[in-house]
Amino acid sequence: MNNLRRVMQLITSMSAYHLGKRIRSNRVHGFIIGTGITSIVSVSVANLASDPKRKLNCSNFMAQPITDVDHLLETENNIKTKMELFILKIQADFCRALEAEEYGGQKFKVDRWLRQEGGGGITCVLQDGEVFEKAGVNISVVTGMLPPGAVQQMRSRGKNLQEGSLPFFAAGVSAVIHPRNPMVPTIHFNYRYFEIENSKTESQWWFGGGTDLTPYYLDENDATHFHKTLKDACDEHDSNYYPRFKKWCDDYFRITHRKECRGIGGIFFDDIDTPTQEDAFKFVNSCANAVIPSYMPIVRKHKNDNYGDRERQWQLLRRGRYVEFNLIYDRGTKFGLYTPGARFESILMSLPLVARWEYMHNPVVNSKEQSLLDVLKNPKDWIKTE
């Protein structure tokens, strides 16, 4: 009884923030608040679960969660809930970091949408900014029946799935940023969780994602910074992750018919289901949280650089290559278009406002444009790995 009394005295004397810093737990915390304390105290879990004053603080998100808030509170330890709250935060953090770089106060348009088949998403788009010509940051939390076409696509990757339609859950965050200044690279990232019910008693789950950079003019210091930030995030979990996922990225984001990569790579992975679900989730957390430190310093460094019509035309040509990859090869685009109730505006958010295709274009020999193309045709190791 004395021990319990001391615990309760500690709880009442500390703020929710400091209590969260003092006590570690595997629960999703920091979002769930009640009467001044977080929900991570194990001795009071049962009481908190039925506390009518307990609520979800959604003010830091771009919009209300897709899943019913009461359900999120009741299932805070479930991986689906953890993933939804995580991607809501990643979306909001990145949108606000991008808005902070704009000069004219441009803000994201927020579009929360629902699917008749189950779930929905939040699409955030900033267009015609002074720094970002088009920036899109999406989350989706969808449920329903996976159609046979999508099942077949997954089976071709080695998934042991039953024939026919299957119940599924998918949650992810994705972003594509097309800056106005050609000296600022485009960035893409996507982190997702997928779960399929193979039968009433059996399910399969996995994580996937990655972050990659597409410059129009090559700055080797930027490339090194970008890759090192991603490597540091990977190394927190496994020193083999970065070299493995860096090569996967180079191979995946390749425009086969052009015999060149879309950009200078980064990391890419799919079907991650080891060593445990919690470990895989923590790894995805580290990667997603590395996006802002990997990219925003590059934006600030180059957003005021001088450029002319030559640089602008080259940027538009490279955007054309971006479109080619996304519409012909990208697996996420294909999956989205396969899914019943697909929201095409959100799926095609990744496309730039303006692009260009020029017949038989070749850059000038020994030019900066040619230097970039040489790297795109022959991917480079930007940092040393053992």
N, C-alpha and C positions, 0 to 999 in steps of 0.2 A: 504493500500500500504506500509506503514512504517513497519507493522508487517511482511509482505511478504519479504521485503528487509532484515529485521533482520534475518529471517529464512535462506535466501539464503546466507547471510554473514556467518552464523553459519556453513552451509554445506561446503562452500568453505574453511573455516579456520580449519576444523577438518579432521583428517584422517578417512578412511573408518572404521577402527577398532574402534576408539573412538566414532565415530558417532553411530556405531552399539551397543556399550555399553550404550550409552545415551538414545537411542530411542527404545522402545519396540514395537513389532508388532507380529501379528500371521503369518506373511509371512515366507517363507523359505529364510533365509538370511545367509550371510557369504560365500555362494558359488557364488552368482550372483554379478558381478562387472561391472562397466562401466568406467566413466572417473574419478575414484578416490572416488566414493561414492557408498554406498550400495543402494539397491532398496527398503529400508524400509521406505522412506520418503513419506508419503501419498500425499503431495501436488504436487509431481512430478511423480506420478504413470503413468498418461496418457502419459506424454512425454517420460518416460523411456520405455514404452511398444513399442514405435515406434523408439527408438534410435538405429540406425544401429551399433553404437560402443559397445553396450551392449552385453556382452558375458558371457558364463558360464566357470568358471575356473575349469577345470577338472584335473589339475596337481596333486592334492592331492588324487585322486582316483587311484585304481589299474589299471583301463582301462577306456575308454570312456563309458558314459552311454549307456544303451540299447535303450532308447527312443531318438528320434531325439532331438538334443540340442535346436534347434529353438522352437520346441514344448514345451520343458520344460520351456523355458523362457516365452512363451506365457501363460502358465498355472501354474505359480508358486504357486498360492493359492489352486490349486486342490489337494485333498488328495493323488491322485496317484503320482503326481509329488513330493509332500513332502515325500512320502514313498520311492520313488526311490532314491532321493538325500540322505535321511537319511541312507538307507542301504548301499549305496556306501561309505559313510563316516565311518560307523561302520566296514565294511569290511576292509577298508584301515587302520584304527586305530589299529584293532586287529592284522592284518598281520604284521604291523611294530613293534608292541609290542612283538610279538613272534620272529620275526627276530632279535630283539635286544638281546634276550637271547642266541642266537646261538654263538658258539665260532669260527666256521670256515667260517663265512660270508655267510652261506647258505641263499638263497632267495626263495621266492615263485615263482613257475611257474604260469604265468597268462594266462588263456585260455578264451578268450571272444568268445561266440558262439551265434548263432541266430537260431530261430525255423522258419521253413517254415510256420507253422500255426499262428505265431505271437509272437513277443517278443524274449527273449533270456536270457542270463545270463553271469556271469563272475565267473569262477571256479579258485580258487587259491589253489595250493597244494605245500607243502614242504615235500619232502621225503628224508629219510636217513640222517637226520640232526644229529648232536652230542647230541642235547637236545631233539629234537622232531623226533621220528622215522617216523611219518606221521602226518601231520597237513593239514586240509582242511578247507577253508573258502569260502563259496559260496554265491552269490546273484543270484536271478532270478526275472525277470519281464516278465511275460507271459500273453498272451491274446489268445482267441480262443473260441471254443465251448466245453463246459464241457460234456463229454460223459455220456450216461445213467448210466454206472456203478458207476461213481463218484457222479452223482446226487443221486443215490440210497443210497450211503454211507452217504451222508450228510442228506438225509431225515431220515435215521435211527437215526441221532443225534437230530432230532426234527426240522430240517429246513423245512419251508413251501415252497417247490419248486415245480414248474410245472414238469410234466412228459417230458421225452425226453431230447434232448441236449439243453444246455442253454449257452448264451454268458457269459464269465467270464474274470476277471482280477485278477491276483495274483502277489504279490511282497513280497519277503522275503529275509532274510539273515540267514544262518545256518553255524555252524562250529562244527567240532569234532576234538579234539586234542589228539593224542596218543603219550605220551612222551616215551623216551627210558628208563629212570630210573624208576624202579617199585615203588620208593618212591614218585614219582610225579603222582598225579591223572590224569585221563582223564577228560576232560570237554566237554560238549555238550551244545550248545544253538541254539535257533531258534526263530526268531520274524518275523511275517508275517501279511499281510493285504489281505483280500479276498473280492471280489465284484462280485455279480451275477445279471444279468438283468433277472428278472422274466417275464417282459413284456416291451414294449416300454416306459411305464410310471412308472414302478416300479422296484426298485433294492433293493438288500439286501447286507449289508456289515458287516464285523466283523474283529477283530484282534485276533491273537492267538500267543502263544509262551511259552518260558520258558528257564531256565538255570538249569543244574543239574551236579553233580559231581560224578565221579566213581573212588574212590581210590582203590588201590590194598593192601595197608597197612594203617590202620586207625590211623590218628593223630587227636585227639579230638579237639585240639586247631585250627587246620586247618578247621575242620568241623564247629566249632562255628564261626570262622571268615567268612567263605563262607556264611553261612546262615544269619549272622547278616548283611552282606553287602546287600544281597537281601532283607532282611526285611526293612532295611533303605530306599531302593529304593521304596518298596511298600508303606511304611508308609507316604511317601510324598503325596500320593494320597488317601489312605484309610487304616486305621489301621486294617480293616478286611481282606485286600487282602492277606497278608502273611500267616496267619494260614489257610485260605481257599485254597490258591494256593499251599501251602506246602503239605497239605493232598492230593490234586489233583495230585501232582507230585509223591508222594509215591504210590498212587493207579495206576497211569498210567504206570510208569516205573517198572512194576512188571512182572517178568518172571513167568507166572502162572504155567507152567508145572514144574518149579523148586521150586515153593513156596518161592521165594526170590526176592528182588528188584535188579535192575541192579546196583544201587549205593546208595549213602546216600541222594539222592534227591536234592531238591532246590525248585523251583517254576515251575508250569505248569498251563496254562489256555488256553481256547479256547472260541470262540463265544462271545468275549467281544464286546458289542455294546452299552454300557452305560457308564456314563450318557449322554455324547455327543461324536460325532466323534472326535472333537478336544481334549477333555479330555482323551479319550481312546488312541489317538495318543501320547499324552504327557506321559501317563503311560508307554507305550511301549518304548518310548525314555529313560525314567529313568531306566527301567529294562535292556535294551541293553547296556546303558552306565555304568552299574554296573558290567559288565562282567570282564573288565580288573582289576579293584580294587579287585574283589572277587577272582581272579585266579592267576594273575601274582606274587603277593607276595608268594604264595605257591610254584610256580615254582622256584623262586629264592632261597627259603628256602631249597629245597630238591634236586635240579638238580645235586648237587655234592655229594650226600649221597652215602655211600658204599653199594654195594649189590653183591650177588653171584648167582650161578646157581639156587639155591632153590627159591630165590625171583623172578628170571627171569621166571622160569617155572610156578610159581603161577600167575604171571602177564599174561602169555600167556593163561592159563586156564580161567582167568577172562575175557580176551578179547574174548574167545570163547562164554561166556555168553552174551557179548555185541552183538556179531554177531547174536546170536539166537534171541534176542529181536528185533533187527532192521529188520531182515528178516521175522520174524513171526508176530510181533505185531505192529510195528511202523506205525502209520496212515500216516505220511508224506511220508514214503517209498511207501506205498500202493497207495496213491494219485498220486505220481510221476509216478509210473508204469502204472496207469490207463490212464494217460494223453496222448493224441495223440502227436507224435513227441517227446516222452520222451527221455531225454539224459541220458542213463544208467550210463555212467562213472561218471557224476555229482551226480546222485541219490545215487550211491553206494560209493561215496567218503568217507562215514562215516566208512567204513570197514577198519580194521587195516591191515598193511602189513603182519603181522604174528600173528597167533592164534593157540590154541591147544585144542584138545578134548581128554580127557583121560577116559577110561572106568571105571565107578563106583569110581571116585576119591572122597576121603574124607580127609579133612585136619587133621593133628595131633591134638589130644585133648589138650586143653589149650594152643594152639599155637597162634601166632599173626594172622595166616590165619584163624583160627577158630573164633577168636575175631571179625574179620571183618564179617565173615559169620553170626554170631549171630545177628549183627546189620542189615544185609541185610534181614534176615528173620523176624526181629521185628523192623521196623523203629522207630527211636528215635527222640524226640523233642530236638533239639540242643540249642535252646534259649527259654527263657520263654516268653509267650505271655499272655496278659490279656484277 
